Amino acid sequence: MTLTSDASGSWGCGAFTSIGEWFQLQWPGSWDRIHITAKELLPIVVEAAVWGSVWEGSTVLCLCDNAAVMAIVNSGRSKMDRAMHRMRCLSFFLARWGISLVCRHIPGSLNGAADALSRNAFPSFQRLVPGASITPTVIPDNLLQCLVLGTRLDQGRLDRLVRSLFIEGLAPSTIKAYACGQRRYLKFCSLAGLVAVPAREEVLCKFVAQMASEGLRYRTIKSYMAGVRHLHIEEGLGDPFLPSLPRLHYVLRGVKRSQGGDGASGRERLPITPHLLRQIKVAWNSRAADPDCIMLWAACCLAFLGFMRAGELTVPNDSSFDPTVHLAWGDVGVDDPDSPAVLSIKLKASKTDPFRQGITLFIGRVSSDLCPVSAMLAYLLVRGSHAGPLFAYCDGWPLTRQRFVAAVRQALESAGVQAASYAGHSFRIGTATTAAARGMEDSTIKTLGRWKSLAYLEYVRIPRQQLTTYSAMLC
């Protein structure tokens, strides 16, 4: 099979085969300044794309009056980006159909028929190739999109993609928190008659002072300032806190010191210890056969011995259960069905796993009344094997964080414990605190609790002289 092709700098390109098939294309308006080499390559690639299936397994001779194009096709290389884009496409089509293509240079005076197609002089082409087909070969639009329009970057599409990826860079909950801080900052600047963006250090200091005067805690202020930082980055203004703003940092430090140390929220979160767990169990003993109490006790034991967050056990609300995110019946396994000694808990998502790679926890039996394996097996026996949330009430409603915390607090209150300072995170805090009091290494606690940061040190740094007393209290 022999192919002959040509391209003009003005109108377009064309090609025909030795059996009379032909096509021609007109350049888009944006191609006025495209180098002629890139233009001469295009009809060769189109030939392989539209006629390649007919030439499968054949050797094809391509005739071209451009010596540079001949060298590129035969070598498969070019320093020109557009030319290499076409060569990659050509290589794909040749490999797809098992075609061997050889390009040979011919003088321009012998390329009149292809030249007529490239200049839209169809009568001349018919005269020079009388056996040519009456109708041209149709070129698919998607092929042209790839070969012609695809070489010119769609800036609008890229802008939309950049925006989409920028939004995907943050979790929805983080975006929501940042938006709250941004609204507060913009409202403050509007009321004070200050320029919000780009922010000056003086404006940021006044914003921090205003929030502190309204009673906001240090951690909340830091979160809002992160929202202001994100606002600037989103607008393409860079990071307003780089280079460092020393006066702003001193103001923030002053807020932290004035609120007593870390500036945490006023509500203290106390640890749930083994002693308190037993008091919770005593409070539920009167309803020991109640399936709901069995379920709640299993959740408590699993949360404590598994270093688990409350959000990993529960669902946000009654209608938000998602089997791809939340714990379900199928996420629990045992090592031996006849005599289970180890539970496997598959966590599909968590705070430290935003990309949902998943992790499996292995929790073994312990010789204690707080054994999570025994508690879970007792619960699974009454729950049954139906699909749905792992922890659910007998009426079918899933265990939400709010219901879980309320049940634990009610049990503590009935045991005479002031329960206001205990929350869903108290189990995790209690496990870390207990492990530290028993002498477990900090690094081991961090691994078992799946902490990515040094936040766990808040719970494990107990003065060594208090360890003996505290450990005795836990028993």
C-alpha positions in Angstrom: 0.0 0.0 0.0 1.3 3.5 -0.9 0.1 6.7 0.7 0.8 10.2 -0.5 0.2 13.3 1.7 0.7 17.0 1.8 -0.1 20.1 3.9 -0.3 23.7 2.9 0.5 26.6 5.2 -2.8 28.3 4.5 -5.9 26.1 3.8 -5.3 22.5 5.2 -4.0 19.1 4.4 -4.9 16.0 2.4 -3.9 12.5 1.5 -4.8 9.6 -0.8 -4.0 5.9 -1.2 -2.9 3.9 -4.2 -6.4 2.4 -4.4 -8.1 5.8 -4.7 -9.3 6.5 -1.1 -8.7 10.1 0.0 -9.5 12.8 2.6 -8.9 16.5 3.2 -9.0 18.7 6.3 -9.1 22.4 6.7 -7.0 24.0 9.5 -8.8 25.6 12.4 -8.4 29.4 12.6 -6.0 29.0 15.6 -3.5 27.2 13.3 -2.3 30.1 11.3 1.1 30.2 13.1 1.6 26.5 13.6 4.9 25.2 12.1 4.6 23.5 8.7 6.3 20.3 10.1 3.5 19.8 12.6 1.0 20.4 9.8 2.7 17.9 7.4 2.6 15.2 10.1 -1.1 15.4 10.7 -2.4 13.7 7.5 0.0 10.8 8.0 -1.4 10.2 11.5 -5.0 10.5 10.2 -4.1 7.9 7.4 -3.0 5.4 10.0 -6.1 6.0 12.2 -8.8 5.8 9.6 -7.3 3.2 7.2 -5.2 1.2 9.7 -7.7 -1.6 10.2 -7.6 -2.3 6.4 -3.8 -2.5 6.4 -3.5 -4.7 9.5 -0.2 -6.6 9.4 1.0 -4.8 6.2 4.0 -2.7 5.3 3.0 0.7 4.1 5.0 3.2 2.1 4.3 6.9 2.8 5.4 9.5 0.3 5.9 13.1 1.5 7.7 16.1 0.1 8.9 17.4 3.5 12.3 15.9 4.4 12.0 16.9 8.1 8.7 15.0 8.4 10.3 12.0 6.7 13.1 12.0 9.3 10.7 12.3 12.2 8.4 9.5 11.0 11.3 7.1 10.3 13.1 7.9 13.6 10.0 8.4 15.8 11.6 11.4 17.5 11.2 15.2 17.4 12.2 18.1 19.6 8.9 19.9 18.6 6.1 19.3 21.2 3.3 19.2 18.6 5.3 16.9 16.3 5.9 14.5 19.2 2.2 14.6 20.1 1.4 13.4 16.6 4.2 10.8 16.6 2.9 9.3 19.9 -0.6 9.0 18.3 1.0 7.5 15.1 2.9 5.0 17.1 -0.3 4.0 18.9 -2.2 3.4 15.7 0.7 1.5 14.0 1.0 -0.8 17.1 -2.8 -1.2 17.3 -2.9 -2.7 13.8 0.6 -4.2 13.5 1.6 -1.9 10.6 5.1 -1.3 9.5 5.3 2.3 8.1 8.2 3.6 6.0 8.3 7.2 4.9 10.1 8.3 1.7 10.8 11.8 0.5 9.6 12.9 -3.0 10.1 16.2 -4.8 7.3 18.7 -4.5 6.9 18.7 -8.3 5.8 15.0 -8.1 3.3 15.6 -5.3 0.7 17.6 -7.2 -2.4 15.5 -6.4 -1.9 15.6 -2.6 -1.0 19.3 -2.9 -4.3 19.9 -4.7 -6.2 18.3 -1.7 -4.3 20.5 0.8 -5.3 23.7 -1.1 -8.9 22.6 -1.7 -8.4 22.3 -5.4 -10.5 19.2 -5.9 -10.9 19.4 -9.7 -7.1 19.3 -10.1 -7.0 16.3 -7.8 -9.7 14.5 -9.9 -7.7 15.2 -13.0 -4.4 13.9 -11.6 -6.0 10.8 -9.9 -8.9 9.8 -12.2 -9.5 6.6 -10.3 -10.1 8.3 -7.0 -13.3 7.6 -5.0 -16.1 10.1 -5.6 -16.6 10.7 -1.9 -13.9 11.3 0.7 -13.2 9.2 3.8 -15.0 10.6 6.8 -12.8 11.6 9.7 -14.3 11.1 13.1 -14.8 14.2 15.2 -13.2 12.7 18.3 -10.1 11.9 16.3 -9.8 15.5 15.2 -10.4 16.6 18.8 -7.4 14.5 19.8 -5.0 15.4 16.9 -6.0 18.9 16.1 -7.8 20.6 18.9 -6.2 18.4 21.6 -2.8 19.9 20.9 -4.0 23.4 22.0 -4.6 23.4 25.8 -8.1 24.3 26.8 -7.4 26.9 29.4 -11.0 27.0 30.6 -11.1 23.3 31.2 -7.8 23.4 33.0 -9.1 26.3 35.2 -12.2 24.2 36.1 -10.0 21.2 36.8 -7.7 23.2 39.1 -10.7 24.5 41.0 -12.1 21.1 41.4 -8.8 19.6 42.6 -8.3 22.6 45.0 -11.6 21.9 46.6 -10.8 18.1 46.8 -7.6 19.1 48.7 -9.7 19.6 51.9 -12.2 17.4 53.7 -15.8 18.7 53.6 -15.7 19.3 57.4 -12.5 21.3 57.1 -14.1 23.5 54.3 -17.1 24.0 56.5 -14.9 25.1 59.4 -12.8 27.4 57.2 -16.0 29.0 55.7 -17.2 29.9 59.2 -13.9 31.7 60.0 -13.9 33.5 56.6 -17.4 34.8 57.1 -16.6 36.1 60.6 -13.4 37.8 59.3 -15.1 39.4 56.3 -17.9 40.7 58.6 -15.4 42.1 61.1 -13.5 43.9 58.3 -16.8 45.3 56.9 -18.0 46.6 60.2 -14.6 48.1 61.1 -14.1 49.6 57.7 -10.9 47.7 57.1 -9.5 46.1 53.9 -9.9 42.4 54.2 -7.9 41.0 51.3 -4.9 41.1 51.2 -4.7 41.1 55.0 -2.3 43.3 56.8 -0.7 42.2 60.1 -2.5 45.0 62.0 -5.9 43.9 60.7 -5.2 40.3 61.7 -4.1 41.3 65.2 -7.3 43.3 65.6 -9.4 40.4 64.4 -7.8 38.1 66.9 -8.3 40.6 69.7 -12.0 41.0 68.8 -12.6 37.3 68.9 -10.8 37.0 72.2 -12.9 39.8 73.7 -16.1 37.9 72.6 -15.0 34.9 74.6 -13.8 32.6 71.8 -11.3 30.0 72.9 -7.7 29.9 71.6 -8.3 26.7 69.5 -11.4 28.3 67.9 -9.4 31.4 67.1 -6.6 29.4 65.5 -9.2 27.5 63.4 -10.7 30.8 62.2 -7.2 32.1 61.4 -6.6 29.0 59.3 -9.8 29.9 57.4 -8.4 33.4 56.7 -5.2 31.9 55.5 -7.1 29.5 53.2 -9.1 32.5 51.8 -5.9 34.2 50.7 -4.5 31.0 49.1 -7.8 30.4 47.3 -7.6 33.9 45.8 -4.0 33.3 44.6 -2.5 35.7 47.1 -0.2 33.3 48.7 0.1 32.6 52.5 -0.5 35.8 54.5 1.4 34.3 57.4 4.6 33.9 55.4 7.0 35.4 56.0 6.1 35.2 59.7 4.2 38.0 61.3 5.9 38.3 64.7 3.4 40.7 66.2 0.5 38.5 65.3 2.2 35.5 66.8 2.7 37.4 70.1 -1.0 38.4 70.1 -2.0 34.7 69.6 0.4 33.6 72.3 -1.1 36.2 74.6 -4.6 34.8 74.0 -3.3 31.3 74.8 -1.6 32.4 78.0 -4.6 34.5 79.2 -6.9 31.5 78.8 -4.6 29.3 80.9 -2.2 27.1 78.9 -3.5 25.5 75.8 -6.6 27.6 75.4 -8.7 24.5 75.0 -12.5 24.6 75.1 -13.9 25.3 78.5 -15.5 21.8 78.7 -13.0 19.4 80.1 -12.9 15.9 78.7 -12.1 13.4 81.5 -10.9 9.8 80.8 -13.1 6.8 81.2 -11.0 4.4 83.2 -11.5 0.6 83.9 -13.0 1.6 87.3 -15.6 3.8 85.6 -16.3 1.1 83.0 -17.2 -1.3 85.8 -19.5 1.3 87.3 -21.2 1.7 83.9 -21.7 -2.1 83.8 -23.1 -2.1 87.3 -25.6 0.6 86.3 -26.8 -1.6 83.4 -26.9 -4.9 85.4 -30.6 -4.4 86.2 -31.2 -4.7 82.4 -28.4 -7.2 81.7 -30.7 -9.2 79.4 -31.8 -6.1 77.4 -30.4 -6.4 73.9 -29.8 -2.6 73.8 -27.7 -2.8 77.0 -25.7 -5.7 75.6 -25.1 -3.6 72.5 -24.0 -0.5 74.4 -21.7 -2.6 76.7 -20.0 -4.2 73.6 -19.5 -0.7 72.1 -17.9 0.6 75.4 -15.5 -2.4 75.7 -14.5 -2.1 72.0 -14.0 1.6 72.2 -11.8 1.3 75.3 -9.7 -1.7 74.4 -9.4 -0.7 70.8 -8.3 2.9 71.3 -11.2 3.8 69.1 -12.9 7.1 68.4 -16.6 7.3 69.1 -17.1 8.3 65.4 -15.5 5.0 64.3 -18.2 3.1 66.2 -21.3 5.2 65.6 -23.0 7.1 62.7 -23.6 10.8 62.7 -27.4 10.5 62.6 -30.3 8.1 62.0 -30.3 8.5 58.2 -26.6 8.8 57.5 -25.4 5.2 57.6 -23.0 4.5 54.7 -21.7 0.9 54.4 -18.6 2.2 52.5 -17.7 4.4 55.5 -19.3 3.2 58.7 -18.8 -0.1 60.6 -21.2 -2.8 59.3 -21.9 -6.3 60.3 -19.6 -7.7 57.7 -16.6 -5.7 59.1 -16.2 -8.0 62.1 -14.3 -11.4 61.9 -12.9 -13.9 64.3 -9.8 -16.1 64.2 -11.6 -19.3 65.0 -15.4 -19.8 64.7 -15.4 -22.6 67.3 -13.3 -20.9 69.9 -12.8 -17.2 69.1 -9.8 -15.6 70.7 -9.2 -12.6 68.4 -11.6 -10.2 66.8 -10.8 -8.4 63.6 -12.4 -5.0 63.1 -12.2 -3.5 59.6 -12.2 0.3 59.7 -12.9 1.7 56.2 -12.5 5.3 57.2 -11.3 7.4 60.1 -10.0 10.8 61.1 -6.4 9.8 60.2 -7.5 8.0 57.0 -9.1 10.7 54.9 -8.4 8.7 51.7 -10.2 5.6 53.0 -7.4 3.1 52.5 -8.8 1.2 55.5 -7.1 -0.6 58.3 -7.9 -3.8 60.3 -7.6 -3.8 64.1 -7.0 -7.1 65.9 -8.3 -7.2 69.4 -7.6 -10.3 71.6 -9.3 -11.8 74.6 -8.3 -10.6 78.1 -8.8 -12.3 81.4 -11.0 -9.6 82.7 -14.7 -8.7 83.0 -13.9 -5.9 80.5 -13.0 -8.4 77.7 -14.0 -6.9 74.4 -14.1 -10.3 72.6 -16.6 -11.7 75.1 -18.7 -8.5 75.0 -18.8 -8.5 71.2 -19.6 -12.2 70.9 -22.5 -11.8 73.3 -23.8 -8.8 71.3 -23.4 -10.5 67.9 -25.4 -13.4 69.2 -28.5 -11.3 70.0 -27.9 -9.0 67.0 -28.0 -11.6 64.3 -26.3 -11.6 60.9 -28.5 -9.1 59.0 -26.9 -6.4 57.0 -26.7 -2.8 58.3 -24.8 -0.9 61.0 -22.7 -3.0 63.3 -24.1 -1.3 66.4 -27.9 -0.8 66.3 -30.8 -0.8 68.7 -33.3 -3.7 68.7 -35.8 -1.4 67.0 -33.5 -1.0 64.1 -32.2 2.6 64.7 -28.4 2.9 64.4 -26.2 3.8 67.3 -25.4 7.5 66.9 -22.7 9.4 68.7 -25.3 11.5 70.5 -27.2 8.4 71.8 -24.0 6.7 72.8 -22.7 9.6 74.8 -26.1 10.1 76.4 -26.4 6.5 77.5 -22.9 6.5 79.0 -23.5 9.7 80.9 -26.8 8.4 82.2 -25.1 5.3 83.5 -22.4 7.3 85.2 -24.9 9.7 86.7 -26.8 6.7 88.2 -23.5 5.5 89.7 -23.1 8.9 91.4 -20.5 10.3 89.0 -20.7 13.9 87.6 -20.9 12.9 83.9 -20.9 16.3 82.2 -17.1 16.1 81.5 -17.3 12.7 79.9 -17.8 12.5 76.1 -17.3 10.1 73.2 -13.5 10.8 73.2 -13.3 9.9 76.9 -12.8 6.2 76.0 -9.8 6.9 73.8 -8.4 9.3 76.4 -8.9 6.7 79.1 -7.2 4.0 77.2 -4.1 6.1 76.5 -4.0 7.4 80.1 -4.4 3.8 81.5 -1.7 2.5 79.2 0.7 5.2 80.3 0.0 4.6 83.9 0.8 0.9 83.5 4.2 1.8 82.0 3.5 1.4 78.3 6.0 3.2 76.0 4.7 6.4 74.5 5.6 5.2 71.0 3.6 2.0 71.5 0.6 4.0 72.6 0.9 6.2 69.5 1.0 3.2 67.3 -1.9 1.4 69.0 -4.0 4.5 69.0 -3.2 5.3 65.3 -2.1 8.9 66.2 -0.4 10.7 63.3 0.6 13.7 65.4 1.9 14.3 69.0 -1.6 14.9 70.3 -1.5 11.6 72.2 1.1 13.1 74.5 -1.7 15.2 76.1 -3.0 12.0 77.6 0.2 10.0 78.4 2.4 12.5 80.1 1.6 11.7 83.7 4.3 12.6 86.3 6.2 9.5 87.1 5.8 10.0 90.8 2.0 9.7 90.3 2.1 6.5 88.3 1.9 4.1 91.2 -1.0 5.9 92.8 -2.8 6.3 89.6 -2.3 2.7 88.5 -3.8 1.5 91.8 -6.8 3.8 91.3 -7.4 2.2 87.9 -7.7 -1.3 89.1 
